[in-house]
Amino acid sequence: MIGRLSGILLEKNPPQLLIDCNGVGYEVSVPMSTFYNLPNLGEKVTLLTHLAIREDAHVLFGFGANEERTVFKQLIKISGVGARTALSILSGMSVVDLAQAVTLQEAGRLTKVPGIGKKTAERLLLELKGKLGADIGVVGGQIVSDTSADILNALVALGYSDKEALLALKQIPADVGVSEGIKLALKALSKL
């Protein structure tokens, strides 16, 4: 319903904001990654939003980047993960870090987020695999080109694990084509 807010930032009380949009004040909860990038009080701010409707409240969540909102929506679809937990995850780690943890299936990185135990972390990794991680082109904490993502996906399709494919991809020059990159990656994998 409410997909975006643009107005004057009136209050900042982590994780809660108050934004004046033409005389109407909206309370918005934001992850700390968005909070740290906000302008000063009294300045104009624009946030992408997600409206969560529960039987006892309508809660508005705001995000500075579309990637954060997309990941937030993926997280709240997971059984046992509510909006507050999703906000906590996005406050505790960046989208790139989360995608890398999913790609490498590292539950330990998720358990460092307050409120995320081992079982929840494992469920998150299982549910997000294939929806986040190598499929969005994240390697070594950095977003990579479509070519690198194609090489990575080809290696995974050939039966290599995500970890093996990522290791091989790191040894390939950035400016190679897909077919040459696959050849070089397979050569690198044969030496491992």
N, C-alpha and C positions, 0 to 999 in steps of 0.2 A: 504494500500500500504506500508507505513512505519510503522512497528509494534513495533520496538525496536531500540534504539540508544545506542551506546556504544562509548565513546570517552573521550576527555579531556575537562574539564569545563573551558571555557575561560572568560565568563562574567556572573555576577549575578545582574540583575536589576529587582526586583520583579514586576510582576510575570514572567518576560522574562529571558531566559537563552541563552547563545551561547555555543554550544558544537562542538568541532573540531573532526570530524570523518575522519581520514586519509586525512587531508587537505581540507575537505569540512566543512564549518561552518553552523550548523543548528540552527535557532532561534526556541526556544521551549517555549511555555507558560505553566506554572505549577501552581497547587494550592499551597497555602501557607503551607499546611501539607507536601507536597513533598519538597518545598523550604527550610523549616527549617531543613530537614534531609540531605541536600546536603553536599558533601565533600568540602574542601577548593578549591580555584581557582588553576588551574594547576594539579589537581588530576583527576583520572579516575572516570567517572560516567556512570551508565547504567540506562536508563529510558524506560519504556513501553510507547508507543505512540499511538495517534489517529490523523489521518490526516483529517482535514475538508477542503473540496474543495467548495469554493463559486465562483460566477462568477467574483468577483473582487480580490480574494486572495486564496492562499493555506496556511492554518494555521496548525501548528503542536502543539499538546498538549502532555505534558509528565506527567508520573505518576510513583511514587516510588513503588507502590504496584498494583497488578492485581485487587484487590477489588475496588480501586479508579477508575481505567479505566473502569471496568464493570459498576459501578454506574454512571459514567460520560456518558457512552453510553445510559444507561436507561434514564437519565435526558434529554439528547438532543432529544430523541424521543417524548417528551411531547410537545404538541402544545404551542407555546409562550415561550418556554425555549430554548434559544440558547446556544452556546458553552461558551460564556462569563458568562452567568448567571449560568450555570452548574459549571464552574470553581469557581465562587464566592461562590456557595453553599458548594463545597468541601473545599474551603478555610475557610469558616465560621464554619464548623462543620465536625467532623470525620464521616467516613462511619458508624461506630457503633452508633454514636449519631443520624445520619439521619435515620438509620434502626429502632432505638428505637422510634424516633418521629413518624415514619410511623406506627409502631406497635400500639402505644398508641394514634395515631391520634391527635397529639399535634401541631396544626398550630402555636401556639405562639412561639415555638422553632425555626421554620423556618422564622418567620417574624423578628427575631433578625439578620438575615443575610442581609447585605446591598443590596438593590435592590429587595428584596422579600416582596411584600405586602400581605395583608390578602387573596385576591382572588387567587393570584399565589400560596400561601402556601396551600390553600385548594385544588386547582387543583393538586398540586404535591402530596398531601396526597392521593387523590382519585386515581390518575394514578399509584402511586407506591404501593398501597395496593395489597398484593398478589404477588408482584414482589420483594419486599424488606421488611425486618422486621422479623416477627415471622418465615417466611418461610426460612430465612437464619440462624435461630438459634440465635438471639440476644435477650438477656434478661437482663434487668437492666444495660445496657451499657457494657455487657460482652458477648463474644461469648460462647455459651454453647455446651455441648456434643450432639450427635445425640439422645441419650436417652431422654434428657430434651426437645429437639425440638419435638420428637415424642409425649411426654406427652402433651406439649403445643398444638400441632396440634390436638391431640385427644380431648382435652378440648374444643377447638374452634369448632371442628366438632360436639361436643355434645350440642352446642348452647351457651356456655359461651363467653363473650366478651374477647378481647385480654387483657384488663386490669385485669379482674377477673382471667383469666388463669395465667397471670404473677404473680399476688399476691399469688395464690395457689402454683405455682412452687417455689417461694422463700421459702416456708415453708417445702419443701421436702428435705430430705438429698440427697446429690449429688451422692451417690453410689447405689441408688436403681434401680431396673429394670423397664421397661416400665409398665408392668401390675400392679406391686406393687405401682409404682409412681402415676398411674392414680387413684388407690384406695385411696391413701393418699391425693391426690389433691382434689378428690371429698369429702372426709371427711372434709378437710380444708374449702372447699367452702360451705359446709352445715352449718358451724359455722359463716360464714360471714353475 
